[in-house]
Amino acid sequence: MKKAAFIVFFITLIILIPFGVQQMLRYRQLPSSLTIATGKEGGRYRVIAKALGAEIKDKYGIEVHYRNSPGSENNIRYIEEGKADLALFQPNVITGERDYSNVRMIANVFPEVVVCHVRKDLPYDPFLESPADGEKTTIAVGEKGSGDVVTSVAILDYFKGASLQGERLWLDYREIVKGFQAGDIDLAIVTTEENAPVQKEMARQGETKIISLPFADSFVARNPNFHKYTIPSGFYGVSPAPYPEKDTATIAINAQLIAGAEVSSSMVTAVAEILMDPEFLVRNKLRDLRIRGETYARATPSLPFHSGAEHFYDPSLKPLLNPDFVDSTERLRSFFVSIIMAFYLFFRWLKNKRRRRSEHFLDKFLRGLLDIEKEQVGLDEKGSSGGDVLQLERLLDEVTALRREALISFSVNDFREDSGMECFLMLSSSLSEKINAKLTRQRLCIEISGLKE
């Protein structure tokens, strides 16, 4: 039995050691290269992605590659498909139509503000009024594959049936700037962080003005991913005129940094440390993350947190094994456990089979009892005899010695697992009683014979 247990233990080690080594390497070591999905030119995704990549390369010597992307929709898809390791995205692009089980969240990074730019000479508010002569409002909603389009469509659908009617254009930031310069665009719904280069460029060219988003409270109530936001008057400039002219009510959504579930936990922890470094926050003007810290970083998650991020926020929670690894190998572990159990049952069956074929260790004790049983049969059959008494005493001593030897060789496990033990003890006790009875009868006969004389 001990040999079978050792074999099972050895097989288990052979199976588990490679997995353990692989997991420790994956959990502890940093990769040699990393791919970060960026956003389009003029947006903050690209700026933050480049800044994060530069810090990773500078601090850890990791080769960083950048994958161009129009924005959120493509970014989360790249992470899910394993085409990128890190990316920024806005959570309202997540729908029930697609599974993102391979994507994990690291932190909220900055609020993406919906900024509604209109032509400076546009004579009406496109959200509340209709253009004259039945004309349509030309609306730039963003580049396909970006979060701008998702947000813009949600806003336009919200105003559907109201005064807002128009032709939609799918343009990137550079095309939007050129479109306003050429007078081809009436309204552009741009969803970026306030300090995005495109916002500063729009303010600098002087062709547009920023207007409030009507019914922002109602929109937020119906779209919980968003929250109310106010752009202060003069945020982009105060001369020759403040831009925007007055405090502007709008909405915002948190841009979140995400990673693939297969990215090593140590790498994600290192990324979180870079992101939360005060110098990095100041240098990249991440005001909300700098002021509110981890409270902001962990607020309203749209996806499960990566185990590396959880370790950064709460080091005491760091497990020996990555939970994602445990989940992903559950079926494989069940398969190997089944194999181990099969080996164990096979060896146990084989041992029992060999034991049944070979002489049982109780056999010699049972043969001894049978020999004594056979020998005592002829004693105490012809009345009192001093010779019978001596023979019976000898046989009783032999039964006692045989029982003692057997008990020394037995173990507690033998008593529990083998019913033959109990049978032997019952037979030996029965034989002892029988011999004792004959001895008693012989002695009584001898004493009675003495009284007659």
C-alpha positions in Angstrom: 0.0 0.0 0.0 2.9 2.3 0.9 4.5 1.6 -2.5 1.3 2.4 -4.4 0.9 5.7 -2.4 4.5 6.6 -3.2 3.9 6.0 -6.9 0.7 8.1 -6.9 2.6 10.9 -5.1 5.4 10.7 -7.6 3.1 10.9 -10.6 1.3 13.9 -9.0 4.6 15.7 -8.6 5.5 15.0 -12.2 2.2 16.5 -13.4 2.1 19.5 -11.0 5.7 20.7 -11.1 5.7 21.9 -14.7 2.4 23.8 -14.0 3.8 25.3 -10.9 7.1 26.4 -12.6 5.1 27.9 -15.5 2.8 29.8 -13.1 5.6 31.1 -11.0 7.5 32.3 -14.1 4.3 33.9 -15.4 3.4 35.5 -12.1 6.8 36.8 -11.1 8.6 37.6 -14.3 8.2 40.6 -16.6 7.8 40.0 -20.4 10.5 40.9 -22.9 8.0 43.0 -25.0 4.6 44.6 -24.6 2.1 45.9 -27.1 -0.1 48.9 -26.3 -3.1 49.9 -28.4 -3.2 53.6 -29.0 -6.0 56.0 -30.1 -6.1 58.3 -33.0 -3.9 61.3 -33.5 -5.1 64.3 -31.5 -6.7 62.3 -28.7 -5.5 61.6 -25.2 -5.4 57.8 -25.6 -2.4 58.2 -27.8 -0.7 60.7 -25.5 -1.2 58.5 -22.4 -0.3 55.3 -24.2 3.0 56.8 -25.4 3.8 58.2 -22.0 3.0 54.9 -20.3 5.1 52.9 -22.9 8.1 55.3 -22.4 8.0 54.8 -18.6 7.8 51.0 -19.0 10.7 50.9 -21.4 12.8 53.4 -19.3 12.2 51.6 -15.9 12.2 47.9 -16.9 13.9 47.8 -20.3 10.9 46.2 -21.9 10.5 46.6 -25.7 7.2 48.5 -26.2 5.3 48.2 -29.5 2.3 50.5 -30.3 -0.7 49.3 -32.3 -2.6 52.1 -34.1 -6.3 52.2 -33.4 -9.2 54.6 -33.9 -10.3 54.2 -30.3 -12.3 52.2 -27.7 -14.2 49.7 -29.8 -11.0 48.5 -31.6 -8.9 48.7 -28.4 -11.0 46.3 -26.4 -11.3 44.0 -29.3 -7.5 44.0 -29.7 -7.2 43.0 -26.0 -9.8 40.3 -26.3 -8.1 38.8 -29.4 -4.6 39.0 -27.9 -3.4 41.5 -30.4 -2.5 44.0 -27.7 -1.6 43.8 -24.0 -2.6 47.2 -22.7 -5.2 49.8 -23.9 -7.5 52.6 -22.9 -11.2 52.4 -23.6 -14.5 53.8 -22.5 -16.9 51.3 -21.0 -20.1 52.3 -22.9 -18.7 50.3 -25.9 -19.4 47.1 -24.0 -22.6 45.4 -25.1 -24.2 42.0 -24.6 -23.4 41.1 -28.2 -19.8 40.3 -27.6 -17.9 38.3 -24.9 -14.9 40.0 -23.3 -13.9 37.3 -20.9 -10.2 37.8 -21.7 -10.2 41.5 -20.7 -9.3 42.8 -17.2 -9.4 46.3 -15.8 -6.5 48.1 -14.2 -7.8 51.6 -13.3 -9.9 54.6 -14.3 -7.4 57.1 -15.8 -9.3 60.2 -16.7 -12.9 61.4 -17.5 -13.6 61.6 -21.2 -15.7 64.7 -21.6 -18.3 65.1 -24.3 -17.5 68.4 -26.0 -20.1 69.7 -28.4 -18.4 72.1 -31.0 -20.6 74.0 -33.4 -19.8 76.5 -36.2 -19.1 79.8 -34.7 -21.7 81.5 -37.0 -24.3 78.7 -36.6 -27.6 80.7 -35.9 -29.4 78.0 -34.0 -28.8 75.4 -31.2 -28.9 72.1 -33.1 -30.1 70.2 -30.0 -33.1 72.5 -29.4 -33.8 74.2 -32.8 -34.2 73.2 -36.4 -32.3 74.8 -39.3 -34.2 77.1 -41.5 -35.6 76.2 -44.9 -35.7 72.5 -44.1 -31.9 72.1 -44.2 -30.1 69.4 -42.3 -27.4 69.8 -39.7 -24.1 68.2 -40.7 -22.8 66.3 -37.7 -19.3 64.8 -37.2 -19.8 61.7 -35.0 -16.2 60.4 -35.0 -14.2 57.7 -36.6 -15.6 54.2 -37.0 -14.2 51.9 -34.4 -13.8 54.7 -31.8 -15.7 55.4 -28.6 -16.6 58.8 -30.1 -19.0 57.1 -32.5 -20.7 55.0 -29.7 -21.2 58.1 -27.5 -22.3 60.3 -30.4 -24.9 57.8 -31.6 -26.2 57.4 -28.0 -26.6 61.2 -27.7 -28.3 61.5 -31.2 -30.6 58.6 -30.5 -31.5 60.3 -27.2 -32.6 63.4 -29.1 -34.3 61.4 -31.8 -37.8 62.8 -32.5 -36.7 66.2 -31.2 -35.4 69.0 -33.3 -32.0 67.4 -34.0 -32.0 66.1 -37.5 -28.9 65.9 -39.6 -26.4 64.1 -41.9 -23.8 62.1 -40.0 -20.1 62.1 -41.0 -17.6 59.5 -39.7 -14.4 61.6 -39.5 -11.2 61.5 -37.5 -10.0 64.5 -35.5 -7.9 66.0 -38.3 -10.7 65.7 -40.7 -13.0 67.4 -38.2 -10.7 70.3 -37.8 -10.4 70.7 -41.5 -14.1 70.4 -41.9 -14.8 73.3 -39.6 -12.2 75.4 -41.4 -13.9 74.6 -44.7 -17.3 75.3 -43.2 -18.5 71.8 -44.1 -19.5 70.8 -40.5 -22.2 72.3 -38.3 -21.8 70.2 -35.2 -19.0 67.8 -33.9 -19.5 65.7 -30.8 -16.0 65.0 -29.6 -15.5 62.7 -26.6 -12.0 63.1 -25.2 -10.2 64.2 -22.0 -10.3 68.0 -21.6 -6.6 68.4 -22.4 -6.6 66.4 -25.6 -4.7 68.1 -28.4 -7.7 68.2 -30.7 -9.7 70.3 -28.2 -6.8 72.8 -27.9 -6.5 72.9 -31.7 -10.3 73.6 -32.1 -10.0 76.4 -29.6 -6.9 77.8 -31.3 -8.3 78.0 -34.8 -11.3 80.1 -33.6 -13.8 78.6 -36.0 -16.0 77.0 -33.4 -17.8 77.5 -30.1 -18.7 75.1 -27.4 -22.3 74.7 -26.4 -24.0 72.9 -23.4 -25.6 69.5 -23.8 -29.3 70.0 -23.0 -31.0 67.6 -20.5 -27.7 66.2 -19.3 -29.3 65.1 -16.0 -31.9 63.0 -17.8 -29.3 61.5 -20.2 -27.1 60.4 -17.2 -30.2 58.9 -15.5 -30.8 56.8 -18.5 -27.1 56.0 -19.2 -25.4 55.1 -15.9 -21.9 54.8 -17.4 -21.9 58.7 -17.7 -21.9 61.4 -15.1 -22.5 65.2 -15.1 -19.5 67.4 -15.9 -18.9 71.1 -16.3 -16.3 72.7 -18.5 -15.3 76.0 -16.8 -15.5 79.3 -18.7 -12.2 80.2 -20.3 -10.7 76.6 -19.8 -9.1 76.7 -23.3 -8.2 80.3 -23.3 -9.4 83.8 -22.2 -8.0 86.0 -24.9 -9.2 87.6 -27.1 -12.5 86.0 -25.7 -13.0 83.2 -23.2 -13.3 79.7 -24.7 -15.9 78.5 -23.8 -17.7 81.7 -23.2 -19.4 80.4 -20.0 -19.5 77.4 -17.8 -20.8 74.6 -20.0 -22.8 71.7 -18.7 -22.1 68.4 -20.4 -21.5 64.7 -19.6 -18.4 62.6 -19.2 -17.4 58.9 -18.9 -14.3 57.5 -17.3 -11.5 56.2 -19.6 -10.3 52.9 -18.2 -6.9 51.2 -18.6 -7.4 47.5 -19.5 -5.1 44.5 -20.0 -5.4 41.0 -21.3 -6.0 38.3 -18.6 -2.9 36.5 -19.8 -0.6 39.5 -19.1 1.6 38.6 -16.1 0.5 39.9 -12.8 3.9 41.4 -12.0 3.7 43.4 -15.3 0.2 44.8 -14.4 1.4 45.6 -10.9 4.3 47.5 -12.4 2.0 49.4 -14.8 -0.3 50.4 -11.9 2.7 51.7 -10.0 3.8 53.8 -13.0 0.2 55.1 -13.5 -0.2 56.1 -9.9 3.2 57.7 -9.5 2.7 61.4 -8.6 5.3 62.7 -11.1 3.6 60.7 -13.9 0.2 62.2 -12.9 1.5 65.7 -12.8 3.4 65.4 -16.1 0.4 64.1 -17.9 -2.2 66.3 -16.3 -4.3 63.5 -14.9 -6.1 65.7 -12.4 -8.9 63.4 -11.2 -6.5 60.5 -10.6 -4.0 62.7 -8.9 -6.5 64.3 -6.5 -8.7 61.2 -5.7 -6.1 58.5 -6.0 -7.1 54.9 -5.6 -10.7 55.9 -4.9 -11.0 57.2 -8.4 -8.9 54.5 -9.9 -11.2 51.7 -8.6 -14.6 53.4 -8.9 -17.4 51.9 -11.0 -15.4 49.1 -12.7 -16.9 47.8 -15.9 -14.8 44.6 -16.0 -13.2 42.3 -13.4 -9.9 43.7 -12.0 -6.7 42.1 -13.0 -5.1 40.2 -10.2 -1.9 42.3 -10.6 -4.0 45.5 -10.1 -5.7 44.0 -7.0 -2.3 43.2 -5.6 -1.3 46.9 -6.1 -4.4 48.2 -4.4 -4.2 45.7 -1.6 -0.9 43.8 -1.4 -2.3 41.5 1.3 -4.6 39.9 -1.3 -1.8 38.6 -3.4 -2.4 34.8 -3.8 0.2 32.1 -4.3 -1.4 31.2 -7.6 -3.1 33.5 -10.1 -6.9 33.0 -9.8 -7.2 33.3 -13.6 -4.7 30.6 -14.1 -6.6 28.4 -11.6 -9.9 29.0 -13.5 -8.4 28.4 -16.9 -6.8 25.1 -15.9 -9.7 23.7 -13.9 -10.7 21.1 -16.6 -7.1 20.1 -17.1 -6.6 19.6 -13.3 -9.8 17.6 -13.1 -8.5 15.4 -15.9 -5.2 14.8 -14.2 -6.9 14.1 -10.8 -9.1 11.5 -12.5 -6.0 9.9 -13.9 -4.3 9.9 -10.5 -7.4 8.3 -8.9 -7.5 5.7 -11.7 -3.9 4.8 -11.0 -4.5 4.6 -7.3 -7.5 2.3 -7.7 -5.6 0.2 -10.2 -2.6 -0.3 -7.9 -5.0 -1.1 -5.0 -6.8 -3.7 -7.1 -3.5 -5.2 -8.2 -2.2 -5.4 -4.7 -5.4 -7.1 -3.5 -5.3 -9.5 -6.4 -1.7 -10.5 -5.7 -2.6 -10.9 -2.0 -5.5 -13.2 -2.9 -3.3 -15.3 -5.1 -0.5 -15.6 -2.5 -0.7 -17.1 0.9 -2.4 -14.8 3.4 -0.2 -13.9 6.4 -2.9 -15.3 8.7 -2.7 -18.7 7.0 0.2 -20.0 9.2 -1.7 -19.0 12.4 -4.9 -20.6 11.2 -3.0 -23.8 10.3 -1.5 -23.8 13.8 -4.9 -23.5 15.4 -6.2 -26.3 13.2 -3.3 -28.6 14.2 -4.0 -27.9 17.9 -7.7 -28.4 17.3 -6.9 -31.8 15.7 -4.6 -32.8 18.5 -6.9 -32.0 21.4 -9.8 -34.0 19.9 -8.4 -37.3 21.2 -7.7 -36.0 24.7 -10.1 -36.3 27.6 -11.9 -39.1 25.9 -11.0 -42.0 28.3 -11.6 -40.6 31.7 -9.0 -39.0 34.0 -5.4 -39.3 32.9 -2.5 -37.4 34.2 -1.0 -37.6 30.7 -4.0 -35.9 29.2 -3.7 -33.0 31.6 -0.1 -32.4 30.7 -0.9 -32.6 27.0 -3.9 -30.2 27.4 -1.8 -27.7 29.4 0.8 -27.8 26.6 -1.8 -27.2 23.9 -3.3 -24.3 25.9 0.2 -22.8 26.2 0.6 -23.2 22.4 -2.7 -21.5 21.7 -1.7 -18.6 23.9 1.7 -18.3 22.3 0.2 -18.5 18.8 -2.3 -15.8 19.7 0.4 -13.6 21.2 2.6 -13.9 18.0 -0.4 -13.1 15.8 -1.3 -10.0 17.8 2.3 -8.7 17.7 2.2 -9.0 13.9 -1.2 -7.3 13.5 -1.7 -3.6 13.1 -4.7 -1.3 13.7 -5.2 -1.0 10.0 -5.2 -4.8 9.6 -8.0 -5.0 12.2 -10.0 -2.4 10.3 -9.5 -3.6 6.8 -9.2 -7.5 7.1 -12.1 -9.4 8.7 -9.8 -12.5 8.9 -8.2 -11.0 12.0 -11.5 -11.0 13.9 -12.2 -14.6 12.7 -8.7 -15.8 14.0 -9.2 -14.2 17.4 -12.7 -15.8 17.8 -11.3 -19.2 16.8 -8.4 -19.0 19.1 -10.6 -17.9 22.0 -13.0 -20.7 21.3 -10.2 -23.3 21.2 -8.8 -21.9 24.5 -12.2 -22.3 26.2 -12.6 -25.8 24.8 -9.1 -26.9 26.1 -9.8 -25.2 29.5 -13.1 -27.1 29.8 -11.3 -30.4 29.2 -8.6 -29.5 31.7 -11.2 -28.6 34.3 -13.0 -31.9 33.7 -9.7 -33.9 33.9 -8.8 -32.2 37.2 -12.2 -32.8 38.7 -12.1 -36.5 37.7 -8.7 -36.8 39.3 -9.9 -35.2 42.6 -13.0 -37.5 42.6 -10.8 -40.5 42.1 -8.7 -39.5 45.0 -11.7 -39.2 47.3 -12.9 -42.8 46.5 -9.6 -44.2 47.4 
